[in-house]
Amino acid sequence: MLPVKAQYIIDENGQRVSVVLEISAYRKLLEELEELESLRAYDRAKSRDDEAVPFEQAVKEIERVR
């Protein structure tokens, strides 16, 4: 877990409605989310029964479609 020093903005009823983070914590959180999304994409790809395609072939196919 990331150590986060959070400050909260509350509404007139005392309910937390927003969070204020240090920019460094925010950037680290974004990096962690990107890494998590990459892992999830990898897991989805591995769970499929599709045939593996060599990297070079995949790049050529992607460029051809553009």
C-alpha positions in Angstrom: 0.0 0.0 0.0 1.2 3.5 -0.8 1.8 5.8 2.1 -0.6 8.6 1.5 -1.1 11.8 3.5 -4.6 12.8 2.5 -6.6 15.9 3.4 -10.3 15.9 3.0 -12.8 18.6 1.8 -16.1 18.3 3.6 -19.5 19.6 2.7 -21.8 21.5 5.0 -23.0 18.3 6.6 -19.5 17.2 7.5 -19.4 14.5 4.8 -16.1 14.0 3.0 -16.6 14.9 -0.7 -13.1 15.3 -2.0 -9.5 14.3 -1.3 -6.4 16.5 -1.6 -3.1 14.7 -2.2 0.5 15.8 -2.5 1.4 15.9 -6.2 4.1 13.3 -5.7 1.6 10.9 -4.1 -0.9 11.6 -7.0 1.7 10.9 -9.6 2.8 7.7 -7.8 -0.9 6.6 -7.6 -1.2 7.2 -11.4 1.9 5.1 -12.1 0.6 2.3 -9.9 -2.8 2.4 -11.7 -1.1 2.2 -15.1 1.0 -0.8 -14.0 -2.2 -2.5 -12.6 -4.0 -1.9 -16.0 -1.0 -3.5 -17.8 -1.1 -6.5 -15.6 -4.9 -6.9 -16.1 -4.4 -6.6 -19.9 -1.7 -9.3 -19.7 -4.0 -11.6 -17.6 -6.8 -11.1 -20.1 -4.6 -11.9 -23.1 -3.1 -15.0 -21.4 -6.6 -16.3 -20.5 -7.6 -16.4 -24.2 -7.0 -19.4 -26.3 -5.8 -17.3 -29.2 -2.7 -18.3 -31.1 0.4 -16.3 -30.1 1.7 -13.9 -32.8 5.4 -12.9 -33.0 6.0 -9.3 -32.0 7.3 -8.3 -35.4 4.3 -9.7 -37.1 1.9 -7.9 -34.7 3.7 -4.6 -35.3 3.4 -5.0 -39.1 -0.3 -5.8 -38.8 -0.9 -2.8 -36.6 0.9 -0.5 -39.0 -1.0 -1.9 -41.9 -4.3 -1.1 -40.3 -3.3 2.5 -39.6 
